[in-house]
Amino acid sequence: MTTRRQERVADLLQEEISDLLQRKVRDPRLEFVTVTAVKVSHDLRHARVYVSHLGSEEEQQAALAGLQHAAGFLRHELRARLSLRRVPELTFVLDESIERGQRILELLHQIEGS
């Protein structure tokens, strides 16, 4: 069960990481990255950051590598921006829910067409 504090911290992290990726990170691999969700552990020490990326499989993997490379910089910037006792360790995960949703829509359209 997720606590209210976890939800608040996750929402705050999602907003700030999105802003940092847009304004501060200058890695071309991260141009089409969108933060879709953040899940924070109960002890608030770890955050799983779900991202989507428009592009091929290779571009998505390159974007994940770029995010892992930028994790230290992002934590440093978050520490300066947020009033948290401890900024969580960031783990980036490719969010495949958008692709799954598109696949479901395609299947539904095929069913309607037949």
DSSP file (Angstrom, degrees, kcal/mol; ACC not computed):
  #  RESIDUE AA STRUCTURE BP1 BP2  ACC     N-H-->O    O-->H-N    N-H-->O    O-->H-N    TCO  KAPPA ALPHA  PHI   PSI    X-CA   Y-CA   Z-CA
    1    1 A M              0   0    0      0, 0.0     2,-0.4     0, 0.0     0, 0.0   0.000 360.0 360.0 360.0 135.2    0.0    0.0    0.0
    2    2 A T        -     0   0    0      4,-0.0     2,-0.1     1,-0.0    39,-0.1  -0.723 360.0-138.1 -90.7 132.6    1.3    3.4   -0.9
    3    3 A T     >  -     0   0    0     -2,-0.4     4,-2.0     1,-0.1     5,-0.1  -0.402  22.8-112.1 -84.0 164.9    1.3    6.1    1.7
    4    4 A R  H  > S+     0   0    0      1,-0.2     4,-2.4     2,-0.2     5,-0.2   0.880 118.8  54.0 -63.0 -38.6    0.2    9.7    1.1
    5    5 A R  H  > S+     0   0    0      2,-0.2     4,-2.8     1,-0.2     5,-0.2   0.916 106.7  51.4 -63.8 -42.7    3.8   10.8    1.7
    6    6 A Q  H  > S+     0   0    0      1,-0.2     4,-2.7     2,-0.2    -1,-0.2   0.920 110.7  49.1 -58.8 -43.3    5.1    8.4   -1.0
    7    7 A E  H  X S+     0   0    0     -4,-2.0     4,-2.6     2,-0.2    -2,-0.2   0.911 111.8  48.2 -63.7 -42.8    2.6    9.7   -3.4
    8    8 A R  H  X S+     0   0    0     -4,-2.4     4,-2.4     2,-0.2    -2,-0.2   0.926 114.0  45.9 -64.2 -44.7    3.5   13.4   -2.7
    9    9 A V  H  X S+     0   0    0     -4,-2.8     4,-2.8     2,-0.2    -2,-0.2   0.912 113.1  50.6 -64.8 -41.8    7.3   12.6   -3.1
   10   10 A A  H  X S+     0   0    0     -4,-2.7     4,-2.6    -5,-0.2    -2,-0.2   0.924 111.5  47.5 -62.2 -45.1    6.6   10.7   -6.3
   11   11 A D  H  X S+     0   0    0     -4,-2.6     4,-2.2     2,-0.2    -1,-0.2   0.913 113.3  48.6 -62.4 -42.4    4.6   13.5   -7.8
   12   12 A L  H  X S+     0   0    0     -4,-2.4     4,-2.5     2,-0.2     5,-0.2   0.917 112.1  48.4 -63.9 -44.4    7.2   16.0   -6.8
   13   13 A L  H  X S+     0   0    0     -4,-2.8     4,-3.0     2,-0.2     5,-0.3   0.914 110.1  52.0 -62.6 -43.0   10.0   13.9   -8.3
   14   14 A Q  H  X S+     0   0    0     -4,-2.6     4,-2.1     1,-0.2    -2,-0.2   0.933 112.6  45.5 -59.6 -46.2    8.1   13.4  -11.5
   15   15 A E  H  X S+     0   0    0     -4,-2.2     4,-2.0     2,-0.2    -2,-0.2   0.931 117.2  43.2 -62.9 -47.1    7.5   17.1  -11.9
   16   16 A E  H  X S+     0   0    0     -4,-2.5     4,-2.7     2,-0.2    -2,-0.2   0.900 113.6  49.4 -70.8 -41.1   11.1   18.1  -11.1
   17   17 A I  H  X S+     0   0    0     -4,-3.0     4,-2.7    -5,-0.2     5,-0.2   0.913 111.0  51.3 -64.6 -41.1   12.8   15.3  -13.1
   18   18 A S  H  X S+     0   0    0     -4,-2.1     4,-1.7    -5,-0.3    -1,-0.2   0.927 112.1  46.8 -59.2 -45.0   10.7   16.2  -16.2
   19   19 A D  H  X S+     0   0    0     -4,-2.0     4,-2.7     1,-0.2     5,-0.4   0.916 112.1  49.8 -64.1 -43.7   11.6   19.9  -15.8
   20   20 A L  H  X>S+     0   0    0     -4,-2.7     4,-2.5     1,-0.2     5,-2.0   0.906 109.6  50.9 -62.8 -41.8   15.3   19.0  -15.4
   21   21 A L  H  <5S+     0   0    0     -4,-2.7    -1,-0.2     1,-0.2    -2,-0.2   0.859 115.7  43.4 -63.9 -34.1   15.3   16.8  -18.5
   22   22 A Q  H  <5S+     0   0    0     -4,-1.7    -2,-0.2    -5,-0.2    -1,-0.2   0.885 129.1  22.0 -77.0 -39.9   13.7   19.6  -20.5
   23   23 A R  H  <5S+     0   0    0     -4,-2.7    -3,-0.2    -5,-0.1    -2,-0.2   0.782 130.2  25.9-104.5 -30.7   15.8   22.5  -19.2
   24   24 A K  T  <5S+     0   0    0     -4,-2.5     2,-0.5    -5,-0.4    -3,-0.2   0.774  94.9  82.1-111.6 -32.4   19.1   21.3  -17.8
   25   25 A V      < -     0   0    0     -5,-2.0    -1,-0.0     1,-0.1    45,-0.0  -0.663  49.9-172.9 -85.1 126.3   20.2   18.0  -19.4
   26   26 A R        +     0   0    0     -2,-0.5    -1,-0.1     3,-0.0     5,-0.1  -0.111  37.2 129.6-110.4  34.7   21.8   18.5  -22.8
   27   27 A D    >   -     0   0    0      1,-0.1     3,-2.0    -6,-0.1     4,-0.1  -0.807  50.8-149.4 -92.0 119.9   22.1   14.9  -23.9
   28   28 A P  G >  S+     0   0    0      0, 0.0     3,-1.2     0, 0.0     4,-0.2   0.743  94.7  67.0 -62.4 -21.4   20.7   14.4  -27.4
   29   29 A R  G 3  S+     0   0    0      1,-0.2     3,-0.3     2,-0.1    38,-0.1   0.714  99.7  52.3 -67.9 -18.4   19.7   10.8  -26.5
   30   30 A L  G X  S+     0   0    0     -3,-2.0     3,-1.2     1,-0.2    -1,-0.2   0.221  74.2 107.4-104.6  14.3   17.1   12.2  -24.1
   31   31 A E  T <  S+     0   0    0     -3,-1.2    -1,-0.2     1,-0.3    -2,-0.1   0.861  87.5  34.4 -62.9 -37.7   15.3   14.6  -26.5
   32   32 A F  T 3  S+     0   0    0     -3,-0.3    22,-1.1    -4,-0.2     2,-0.4  -0.024  88.5 125.9-110.4  30.7   12.1   12.6  -26.8
   33   33 A V  E <   -A   53   0A   0     -3,-1.2     2,-0.4    20,-0.2    20,-0.2  -0.749  36.2-171.8 -92.1 134.4   12.0   11.2  -23.2
   34   34 A T  E     -A   52   0A   0     18,-2.6    18,-2.7    -2,-0.4     2,-0.7  -0.993  22.5-132.9-125.2 131.9    8.9   11.7  -21.2
   35   35 A V  E     +A   51   0A   0     -2,-0.4    16,-0.3    16,-0.2     3,-0.1  -0.755  27.8 175.5 -82.7 117.3    8.6   10.8  -17.5
   36   36 A T  E     -     0   0A   0     14,-2.4     2,-0.3    -2,-0.7    15,-0.2   0.756  58.8 -13.0 -96.5 -28.1    5.3    8.9  -17.2
   37   37 A A  E     -A   50   0A   0     13,-1.4    13,-2.8   -23,-0.1     2,-0.4  -0.983  49.8-147.4-166.2 159.8    5.3    7.9  -13.5
   38   38 A V  E     -A   49   0A   0     -2,-0.3     2,-0.5    11,-0.2    11,-0.2  -0.995   9.4-165.2-136.5 132.4    7.5    7.6  -10.4
   39   39 A K  E     -A   48   0A   0      9,-2.5     9,-3.2    -2,-0.4     2,-0.4  -0.976  10.0-158.4-117.0 130.3    7.2    5.0   -7.7
   40   40 A V  E     -A   47   0A   0     -2,-0.5     7,-0.2     7,-0.2   -30,-0.1  -0.879  18.3-117.7-112.3 139.8    8.9    5.6   -4.4
   41   41 A S    >   -     0   0    0      5,-2.7     3,-1.6    -2,-0.4    -1,-0.0  -0.218  33.2-103.6 -68.6 164.4    9.9    2.8   -1.9
   42   42 A H  T 3  S+     0   0    0      1,-0.3    -1,-0.1     2,-0.1   -36,-0.0   0.848 123.9  47.4 -59.5 -36.0    8.4    2.9    1.6
   43   43 A D  T 3  S-     0   0    0      1,-0.0    -1,-0.3     3,-0.0    -2,-0.1   0.433 108.0-127.1 -86.9   2.5   11.6    4.2    3.1
   44   44 A L  S <  S+     0   0    0     -3,-1.6    -2,-0.1     2,-0.2    42,-0.1   0.670  80.3 112.9  63.0  20.6   11.8    6.9    0.4
   45   45 A R  S    S+     0   0    0      1,-0.1    44,-3.3    43,-0.1     2,-0.4   0.656  71.4  44.2 -94.3 -17.7   15.4    5.8   -0.4
   46   46 A H  E     - b   0  89A   0     42,-0.3    -5,-2.7     2,-0.0     2,-0.4  -0.983  60.9-170.1-132.1 139.3   14.7    4.4   -3.9
   47   47 A A  E     -Ab  40  90A   0     42,-3.1    44,-2.5    -2,-0.4     2,-0.7  -0.995  12.2-152.0-129.8 129.2   12.6    5.8   -6.8
   48   48 A R  E     -Ab  39  91A   0     -9,-3.2    -9,-2.5    -2,-0.4     2,-0.6  -0.897  16.2-158.3 -99.0 117.3   11.7    3.9   -9.9
   49   49 A V  E     -Ab  38  92A   0     42,-3.4    44,-2.7    -2,-0.7     2,-0.5  -0.869   2.5-153.2-103.6 114.9   11.2    6.5  -12.7
   50   50 A Y  E     +Ab  37  93A   0    -13,-2.8   -14,-2.4    -2,-0.6   -13,-1.4  -0.753  19.8 180.0 -90.6 129.2    9.1    5.2  -15.6
   51   51 A V  E     -Ab  35  94A   0     42,-2.6    44,-3.8    -2,-0.5     2,-0.3  -0.924  18.5-152.4-129.3 151.9    9.9    6.9  -18.9
   52   52 A S  E     -A   34   0A   0    -18,-2.7   -18,-2.6    -2,-0.3     2,-0.4  -0.918  11.4-168.3-119.1 152.9    8.6    6.6  -22.5
   53   53 A H  E     -A   33   0A   0     -2,-0.3     2,-0.7   -20,-0.2   -20,-0.2  -0.987  19.6-135.5-143.8 128.6   10.6    7.4  -25.6
   54   54 A L        +     0   0    0    -22,-1.1     2,-0.3    -2,-0.4   -22,-0.1  -0.747  68.8  64.4 -83.5 117.0    9.5    7.8  -29.1
   55   55 A G  S    S-     0   0    0     -2,-0.7    -2,-0.1     4,-0.0     5,-0.0  -0.950  85.5 -44.2 158.6-176.8   11.9    5.9  -31.3
   56   56 A S     >  -     0   0    0     -2,-0.3     4,-2.4     1,-0.1     5,-0.2  -0.152  59.4 -99.1 -73.2 171.7   13.3    2.5  -32.2
   57   57 A E  H  > S+     0   0    0      1,-0.2     4,-2.3     2,-0.2     5,-0.2   0.891 125.6  51.2 -58.8 -41.3   14.4   -0.1  -29.7
   58   58 A E  H  > S+     0   0    0      1,-0.2     4,-2.3     2,-0.2    -1,-0.2   0.904 110.0  49.0 -64.7 -41.2   18.0    1.0  -30.1
   59   59 A E  H  > S+     0   0    0      2,-0.2     4,-2.3     1,-0.2    -2,-0.2   0.875 110.2  51.7 -66.2 -37.3   17.1    4.6  -29.4
   60   60 A Q  H  X S+     0   0    0     -4,-2.4     4,-2.2     2,-0.2    -2,-0.2   0.919 110.9  47.0 -64.9 -43.2   15.1    3.6  -26.4
   61   61 A Q  H  X S+     0   0    0     -4,-2.3     4,-2.2     2,-0.2    -2,-0.2   0.884 111.8  51.2 -65.9 -37.8   18.0    1.6  -25.0
   62   62 A A  H  X S+     0   0    0     -4,-2.3     4,-2.3     2,-0.2    -2,-0.2   0.887 108.9  51.6 -64.6 -38.6   20.4    4.6  -25.7
   63   63 A A  H  X S+     0   0    0     -4,-2.3     4,-2.4     2,-0.2    -2,-0.2   0.913 108.8  50.1 -64.6 -42.5   17.9    6.9  -23.9
   64   64 A L  H  X S+     0   0    0     -4,-2.2     4,-2.4     2,-0.2    -2,-0.2   0.908 110.8  49.7 -61.4 -41.3   17.9    4.5  -20.8
   65   65 A A  H  X S+     0   0    0     -4,-2.2     4,-2.1     1,-0.2    -2,-0.2   0.903 110.7  50.5 -63.6 -40.4   21.7    4.5  -20.9
   66   66 A G  H  X S+     0   0    0     -4,-2.3     4,-1.8     2,-0.2    -2,-0.2   0.882 109.8  50.3 -63.9 -39.0   21.7    8.3  -21.1
   67   67 A L  H  X S+     0   0    0     -4,-2.4     4,-0.7     2,-0.2    -2,-0.2   0.918 110.3  48.8 -66.3 -43.4   19.3    8.6  -18.1
   68   68 A Q  H >< S+     0   0    0     -4,-2.4     3,-0.7     1,-0.2     4,-0.4   0.889 111.2  51.3 -62.7 -37.5   21.5    6.2  -16.0
   69   69 A H  H 3< S+     0   0    0     -4,-2.1     3,-0.4     1,-0.2     4,-0.3   0.862 113.4  44.7 -65.3 -35.8   24.5    8.4  -16.9
   70   70 A A  H 3X S+     0   0    0     -4,-1.8     4,-2.8     1,-0.2    -1,-0.2   0.463  85.6  97.6 -87.0  -2.2   22.6   11.5  -15.9
   71   71 A A  H <X S+     0   0    0     -3,-0.7     4,-2.6    -4,-0.7     5,-0.2   0.881  82.5  49.5 -58.1 -42.4   21.3   10.0  -12.6
   72   72 A G  H  > S+     0   0    0     -4,-0.4     4,-2.2    -3,-0.4    -1,-0.2   0.926 112.7  46.9 -63.3 -45.1   24.0   11.6  -10.5
   73   73 A F  H  > S+     0   0    0     -4,-0.3     4,-2.5     2,-0.2    -2,-0.2   0.916 112.3  50.9 -61.0 -44.1   23.5   15.0  -12.0
   74   74 A L  H  X S+     0   0    0     -4,-2.8     4,-2.7     1,-0.2    -2,-0.2   0.912 110.0  49.1 -62.2 -43.3   19.7   14.7  -11.6
   75   75 A R  H  X S+     0   0    0     -4,-2.6     4,-2.5     2,-0.2    -1,-0.2   0.909 110.7  51.3 -62.4 -41.5   20.1   13.7   -7.9
   76   76 A H  H  X S+     0   0    0     -4,-2.2     4,-1.5     2,-0.2    -2,-0.2   0.930 112.8  44.9 -60.7 -46.2   22.4   16.6   -7.3
   77   77 A E  H  X S+     0   0    0     -4,-2.5     4,-1.8     1,-0.2    -2,-0.2   0.890 112.4  51.7 -66.0 -39.6   20.0   19.1   -8.9
   78   78 A L  H  X S+     0   0    0     -4,-2.7     4,-2.9     1,-0.2    -2,-0.2   0.895 105.8  55.5 -63.5 -39.3   17.0   17.5   -7.0
   79   79 A R  H  < S+     0   0    0     -4,-2.5    -1,-0.2     1,-0.2    -2,-0.2   0.886 110.5  45.6 -59.9 -39.1   18.9   17.9   -3.7
   80   80 A A  H  < S+     0   0    0     -4,-1.5    -1,-0.2     1,-0.2    -2,-0.2   0.818 119.4  40.6 -73.4 -31.3   19.3   21.6   -4.5
   81   81 A R  H  < S+     0   0    0     -4,-1.8     2,-0.3    -5,-0.1    -2,-0.2   0.803 109.0  59.6 -88.2 -31.5   15.7   22.1   -5.5
   82   82 A L     <  -     0   0    0     -4,-2.9     2,-0.7    -5,-0.2     5,-0.1  -0.690  69.5-135.7-108.4 152.4   13.8   20.0   -2.9
   83   83 A S        +     0   0    0     -2,-0.3     2,-0.4     3,-0.0    -4,-0.1  -0.463  57.2 135.7-100.6  60.6   13.6   20.1    0.8
   84   84 A L        -     0   0    0     -2,-0.7     3,-0.2    -6,-0.2    -2,-0.1  -0.852  57.8-136.9-105.6 143.4   14.0   16.3    1.3
   85   85 A R  S    S+     0   0    0     -2,-0.4     2,-0.4     1,-0.3    -1,-0.1   0.904  95.7  14.5 -62.4 -40.3   16.2   14.9    4.0
   86   86 A R  S    S-     0   0    0    -42,-0.1    -1,-0.3    -3,-0.1    -3,-0.0  -0.987  75.1-137.4-140.1 125.8   17.4   12.3    1.5
   87   87 A V        -     0   0    0     -2,-0.4     3,-0.1    -3,-0.2    -8,-0.1  -0.709  37.4-112.8 -81.1 128.9   17.0   12.3   -2.3
   88   88 A P        -     0   0    0      0, 0.0     2,-0.3     0, 0.0   -42,-0.3  -0.179  26.3-103.0 -62.8 152.2   16.1    8.8   -3.5
   89   89 A E  E     -b   46   0A   0    -44,-3.3   -42,-3.1     1,-0.0     2,-0.5  -0.611  43.8-130.9 -68.9 131.8   18.4    6.7   -5.6
   90   90 A L  E     -b   47   0A   0     -2,-0.3     2,-0.4   -44,-0.2   -42,-0.2  -0.772  26.3-178.6 -98.5 129.9   17.0    6.9   -9.1
   91   91 A T  E     -b   48   0A   0    -44,-2.5   -42,-3.4    -2,-0.5     2,-0.4  -0.996  17.5-146.6-123.0 126.2   16.4    3.8  -11.3
   92   92 A F  E     -b   49   0A   0     -2,-0.4     2,-0.4   -44,-0.2   -42,-0.2  -0.789  17.3-178.0 -99.9 134.6   15.0    4.4  -14.8
   93   93 A V  E     -b   50   0A   0    -44,-2.7   -42,-2.6    -2,-0.4     2,-0.4  -0.988  31.0-115.5-132.3 136.9   12.7    1.9  -16.4
   94   94 A L  E     -b   51   0A   0     -2,-0.4     2,-0.8   -44,-0.2   -42,-0.2  -0.601  28.0-138.8 -72.8 123.8   11.1    2.0  -19.9
   95   95 A D        +     0   0    0    -44,-3.8     3,-0.4    -2,-0.4     4,-0.3  -0.762  23.8 178.0 -87.6 112.4    7.3    2.3  -19.5
   96   96 A E     >  +     0   0    0     -2,-0.8     4,-2.3     1,-0.2     5,-0.2   0.310  53.8  99.8 -97.5   7.9    5.8    0.0  -22.1
   97   97 A S  H  > S+     0   0    0      1,-0.2     4,-2.5     2,-0.2    -1,-0.2   0.840  79.7  55.0 -66.1 -31.9    2.2    0.7  -21.2
   98   98 A I  H  > S+     0   0    0     -3,-0.4     4,-2.3     2,-0.2    -1,-0.2   0.938 110.0  45.5 -66.0 -45.6    1.8    3.2  -24.1
   99   99 A E  H  > S+     0   0    0     -4,-0.3     4,-2.2     1,-0.2    -2,-0.2   0.902 113.2  50.6 -63.5 -40.2    2.9    0.5  -26.6
  100  100 A R  H  X S+     0   0    0     -4,-2.3     4,-2.3     1,-0.2    -1,-0.2   0.909 109.9  50.6 -63.6 -41.1    0.6   -2.1  -24.9
  101  101 A G  H  X S+     0   0    0     -4,-2.5     4,-2.2     1,-0.2    -2,-0.2   0.898 110.0  49.5 -62.8 -41.4   -2.3    0.4  -25.1
  102  102 A Q  H  X S+     0   0    0     -4,-2.3     4,-2.3     2,-0.2    -1,-0.2   0.896 109.9  51.4 -64.5 -39.5   -1.7    1.0  -28.8
  103  103 A R  H  X S+     0   0    0     -4,-2.2     4,-2.3     2,-0.2    -2,-0.2   0.904 109.1  50.5 -64.1 -41.2   -1.5   -2.7  -29.5
  104  104 A I  H  X S+     0   0    0     -4,-2.3     4,-2.4     2,-0.2    -1,-0.2   0.915 110.0  50.4 -62.7 -43.0   -4.9   -3.2  -27.7
  105  105 A L  H  X S+     0   0    0     -4,-2.2     4,-2.4     1,-0.2    -2,-0.2   0.903 109.1  51.6 -62.1 -40.8   -6.4   -0.5  -29.8
  106  106 A E  H  X S+     0   0    0     -4,-2.3     4,-2.1     1,-0.2    -1,-0.2   0.923 110.4  48.6 -60.5 -44.1   -5.1   -2.1  -33.0
  107  107 A L  H  X S+     0   0    0     -4,-2.3     4,-2.1     1,-0.2    -2,-0.2   0.894 110.6  50.8 -63.9 -39.7   -6.6   -5.4  -31.9
  108  108 A L  H  X S+     0   0    0     -4,-2.4     4,-2.4     1,-0.2    -1,-0.2   0.901 109.6  50.2 -64.7 -40.4  -10.0   -3.7  -31.1
  109  109 A H  H  X S+     0   0    0     -4,-2.4     4,-2.1     1,-0.2    -1,-0.2   0.876 109.5  51.7 -65.1 -36.4  -10.0   -2.0  -34.5
  110  110 A Q  H  X S+     0   0    0     -4,-2.1     4,-1.0     2,-0.2    -2,-0.2   0.901 110.0  49.0 -65.2 -40.3   -9.3   -5.4  -36.2
  111  111 A I  H >< S+     0   0    0     -4,-2.1     3,-0.5     1,-0.2    -2,-0.2   0.917 111.6  48.9 -65.1 -43.2  -12.2   -6.9  -34.4
  112  112 A E  H 3< S+     0   0    0     -4,-2.4    -1,-0.2     1,-0.2    -2,-0.2   0.872 109.9  53.2 -63.2 -37.1  -14.5   -4.1  -35.4
  113  113 A G  H 3<        0   0    0     -4,-2.1    -1,-0.2     1,-0.2    -2,-0.2   0.688 360.0 360.0 -73.8 -18.9  -13.4   -4.4  -39.0
  114  114 A S    <<        0   0    0     -4,-1.0    -1,-0.2    -3,-0.5    -2,-0.2   0.467 360.0 360.0 -97.5 360.0  -14.1   -8.1  -39.3
